[in-house]
Amino acid sequence: MEKEVVDLAPHPISPFGDFLAYMAEIDAADWVWTIIDICSRYGGFYADEKRCLIARPVDSRTSIDDLNGFYDLEPDRIESMEVDAWFILYASGDLGAFFELAPYDLPRLVWQRDGIGNARVYDYHKFKSKIMSILAPPKTPKTPVADPTTEASGIDQNASRTAELERRRRAGFYSGFRKQSADSTTPVGGDSQTVG
């Protein structure tokens, strides 16, 4: 019987697939299931088609090398460990979901970008606030809604004002204010103006 080969090329890689590729890229593929096991037991592991989040609670004073090697979980050290931070081992996709999925809040976040360099320690609540404000849908400006009664009365007022101005113009009400030609010497309003 011949095995059927499934071509996965047309299927998009999931964030969990990204995690597996990342682990293979840094030659840590042997650690994948250990990381998932430890984080599932002591922290948080979540993966779906939109996100992959792997984190565990740690003491933020622990060196990044000890955190990456799980040396902080050795029996002689775990007894004295004061947990005060979430160590994000991997996050892909919707980062805002971490704050929804975290089993509890801790004062800090520890994060090492791409597994290299120094770890960064962030204030949990400030970081959460910043991420949530970035992910929040933009506020739509309020568009004024026309009040049908005001709008109709405004149209009626304009129409009646226009009609009144036209009536006055026809009756000669504004005849004293007719524009004269530029070469005219006659004063506006006629020859016999009395000021007084």
Disulfide bonds with the S-S distance in Angstrom:
none
